[in-house]
């Protein structure tokens, strides 16, 4: 079950630019929501204490355990300094060994987080095939919301939120979460329905109004605004997010099949790769739909 407000934010951090953006975003969100911050440095290391010597032979590394421990302490202290002051008992910094995506997802499943925050390079095309994306892998596996942040675009204010909504029950879950977040931080919430080519906008607008009324009733108060645009959903969402002055985009995130996703991608992952605005994916716990990708 997805919890709101999130009381524990798990942020994947190292010293890369996307990671630092995620760290600052998680700090901002933790303060706004009065949540605890769990900063995790996830790394993969060789289990054997051997390296290649200059003549290409294997040689042992003396005191490697002590060196690894010293580096861990140095790294965690650096992350604490980057975070700065937080309320007592609200900050934890630690290191975990293993593949990043499974480690973060497993920590969340074991109750360590109500939301995961991670940076992303926004790889696309063949770069993504070769390098992969930890953010997308976490998004596919996570049972809790995942906030992804591009470098240089960290979440530093939260006054306008965009929620693409295709009137399905799983998109409704994302909308309800976004509404709760908007109310908690006093932000405006814009709901966007993208009508497909050939679909009448007047009919779509009326259907959207009925759907919102059935889903939310009077809960939205005066903070929600709805609009209907027409075109390719992925392109329209990206253009609206980039040009509308939004601080956050909230989308329903589906389970996807890896091979199909490399070729096609779901709407949330396409938006994640190309949108410089932070994206919050809310797990739908369902496979990606074949016709509508929101």
N, C-alpha and C positions, 0 to 999 in steps of 0.2 A: 504494500500500500504506500502511495506517495504521500509524504508528510508535508504539511504547511502550517506555520512557517518552518523552514528548515532550521534546526537547532545546531547541526554539525555540518560544516563545510569542509570538504576534503579537497585540497589543492595540490596538484602535481607540480613540483618546482625544481628547477636547477638554476643555471645562470644564463640560459639563452634568452634572447629578446622576447619570443612568444611566452616563455615561462614567466618572465618578470611581469609581463602584462597581465597574465593570469593571476599572479600573486597579488598585484595591486588591486585587481578587480575583486578578488576574494576578500581582501581586507576591507574594501569599501562596502561590499555586500554584508559581510559579517557585522560591521558596525551599524548599518542601517536596519538589520533584522535582529540585532542583539544575539548573534549566533557565535558558537565556538569555532575556531579555525585550526584545522589539522593539516600541517604542511608536511608533505611526504616527498622525499627525494627517492625516486625509484631508479635503480641502476642494475645493470647486468655485469657481473665480473667473472673472470676465470676462476675456477675452483682450485686449479693447480698452481703452485707458487713457482712457475717456470716462465721464462721469456726467452726469445731468440737473442743470442749474443751477436756481436759484430761479425763473427765468422760463420754465422748461420747455424751454430750449434745451440743446444738447449743448456741453459745455465740457471741455477737456483737464484732466487732473490732473497738476500738476507733480511731478516726481521720484517717480512712482508706484512704479517699480521699487525705489527705495531704501526707500520706506515699506513695501512688501510684505516686503522682506528684513528690515527692522528688526522688523516684527511677527512674522515667522517665528522670529527669534532669541529674541524675548521669550517667545513661546508655548512653544517647546521648552525654554527655561530654566525656565519655570514648571512644566512637566510633570516635569522632572528633580527639582525641589524637592518636588513632590507624591509622587514615588516614594521619595525618600530614598536611603539608602545601599544599595548592592548590590555584590557582589564585582566586582573589576576585570575588565573585558572581558565582563561579563554583561548590560550594558545598552546599548541603542541607542535614540535618540530622533530622529525625523525627520518631515518633512512631505512629503505626496504630493498632487498635484493630480489630481482626477478623480472620477467617481461612486463613492461609498464601497463598495458591495457588489462590483462588478466589480474594483475596485482591490485590495481585501483578498483576494478569491478568487484573483486572478491572482498576487499576491505569494506566496500559499501554494503555488500550483501550480508556481511557479518555485523552490520549495525554501526560501522564507524563513520557513516556519512548519510546525510539527507540530501546532499547535492555534491556533485563533483565539479571542480573548476579546472580547466586545462587550457594551455595555449595551443595554437595551431599555426603551421606555416602556410596553410591553404594550398597545398600541392594539388595540381590538376593534371589531367592527361597522362602522358607516359611518366612524368616525374612521380606521380602518385603510385603508379604501378611499381616503379623501382624502389622508391623510398617508403611508401606507405604513409599512413597518418595515425598516430597514436590517438588523437582526438576522435577520429571517426571510428576507430576500433573500440574505444571506450563507449562511444555513443551506441554502437551496435549491441554491446554486451550489458550495458548498465540497466539496473532496475530503479535507479533514482535519476532525477533531472541532471543534465550535464550542460554546464555553461562553457562555451568555447570562445576564446578571445584571440584575435590577431594581434601581432606585435604593433605597438604604437597606437592601438585603439582600445586601450583598457577602459573598463567601466568605471567612470569617475563621477557620473551623475545619472539619475534615473527619473526623468520627468515625462518621457514619452515612450510608450511600448507599442510595437506592431505585432499583431497576431493574425497570420493568414488562417482562414477558417473555411473548410469546404463542406460544412454542415454534416459531417460524419460524427459518430459517437466518440471516436478516438480523438478527433480534432477538438471536440467538445471538452475532453479532459484537459487538453492543453489550454484552452480558453479559460476554463474555470480556475486553473492554476495561475494563469496570467492575471486574471481579475483579482485574485487574492493578493498577488504581489503588488499590483497597482494600488489597491486599497491600503496595503501596509506601508507603502512609501509615498503615498499621495501623488501618484503619476496618472497621466492620461492614457487611456487604452484605445487604440484604433484597431478595429476588426476589418480585415480585408478578405472579401470573397472575389476570386478570379473566375469570371464567366468564360467558358470556352467559346471559340469561334462558332457562330451559328446559334448560340444560346442568347435569348432575348434578355437584355439587361433589366428591363422593367419587371419581367417575371422573376428573374434572379433576385432583384432587390426585395420584392414582396416575400419570396421564399426565405431570404436571409432574415428579414424582420420576424417572421413567424418562428424560425428556428431559434433565434436569440431569445424571443419571448418564452418559448417552451423550455429552453435550457436555463435561462437566468432569471426570468420573471422580472422583479424590480430590484434584484441584487446589484445591478450595475450602477444604479444611481445616476449621477450626472457625469461620470468619468469616462463613459464609453461612447465612441463614435464608430459607425459602420459605413463602409463604402463598397461599391461594386466596380471593378475594372474588368476589362476584357482582353484576352490574349493568352499567350503561353504562360501557365502559372509560374514556372521557375523564373522566366525573364521578368514578368510583372512584379513578382515579389522582390527580386533583387533590385530592380529599378526603384521601386517604392521605398525600400529600406534605405537605399543609398542617398536618395534625394529628398526624403521626407523629414530629415532632422531627428531621426529616432535614436534612442540610446540603447535599445534592446529589441531583438526579434525573438518571439517565442513560437516554436513549432512542435508538432507532434512527431516523434521519432519512432520509426518502425524497425523491426528486425529485418535484416536483409541477408540475402545469400551472397557470399563474398565474390564469387566469379561474376555473377550478374551485376553486382554493384560496381565492380571495376569498369565494366563496359557502360552501364547506364546511370547508376546512382539513383538515390531517392531524392525527393525535393529537399528535405532537410539537409542532406549531405552536399547537394549542389549549392545550396545557400551557404552552408558552412564553409565550403571551399572558396567561394568568390565574394562573399559579403564581408566588408570590413567592420560592420556593426557587430558587436557581440551577439551570439546566438545561443538561446537556451532551448535545448531539446528535451521534451517531456516524453518519457517512454510510453508507447501505446500498448506494449506487450502483445503485438500482433505482427504478422508478416507484412511486408510492404505491399500495398494494393497494386493491382496490375493496370488499372485504368487511371485513377486519380492518385497523384504522388504526394499530396500535401500530408 
